[in-house]
Amino acid sequence: MLRTIFTPTTPHVPLNIPAQYVGRRLEVIAFPVDDSFGDDVTITHLASEQVLLKDWLTPEEDAAWNNL
């Protein structure tokens, strides 16, 4: 994962991709770090998704949902 925090000085942002990312699908997200998101449950979901994937993507979890 590549994470960079900076303050742009123009509406155009240069994006240099590390060599190991070239040719791969990437997701680029930009948001103001100092903004308050309040009670936005979407942000909570995005923050917890990677942690939950460890539990979701297991053979045991697949077996548990197999008959549904």
N, C-alpha and C positions, 0 to 999 in steps of 0.2 A: 504494500500500500504506500502511496505517496501522498503526503499531506504538506501543504504550504500555506502559511498565513502571511498576507501582505496587504498593503494599502495601494490600490491602483490610482494612478494620476490621470488616466484617460479612460474612455469607455472601451477601448480595445486592450485586451489582455493577451500578451504572448504566452504560448503554451509549449514548453519544451518537454517532449516525452522521452523518458529514459529508454535506452536501446532495448531492454528486455520487455518493454510494453508495446513496441512497434508491432503492428499486425494483430494486436489483441483488441477485443472489445473493451472499452473503458467507459466508466461513468464519471462525469465531471460535475461537481456540485459547487455552487457559489452562494454564500449567504453571509450577511453581516454578522460578525462574531459578537458584537456588542448589543445586538437586538435581543429583546426579551420575547420568548415564544409563549409565555404565560402557560395556559392549560392546554396547549395544542397536543392532543394525544397522538397525532401523526408523528411528531418529533420523538415522542417516547417510543413509539413503535419502531422507528428507524434506528434509534439508539440501541434497542434491545434485540433487534433481529439477529445480529451476528452471534450474540450469546446464546439465543434460543436455538439457532441452527445446530449447535453442538448436540442438543438433545433431540431435535426433530429428525436429523438425517442419520438415523441409526437403524440397523436391521431389526432391533427390538421394537422400535417405534413403528416401523413398517408392518411388522407382524401384528402388533396391537390393532392397527387400523385395517388389516387385511380383509376382515369380514364385513366391513361397512359399505 
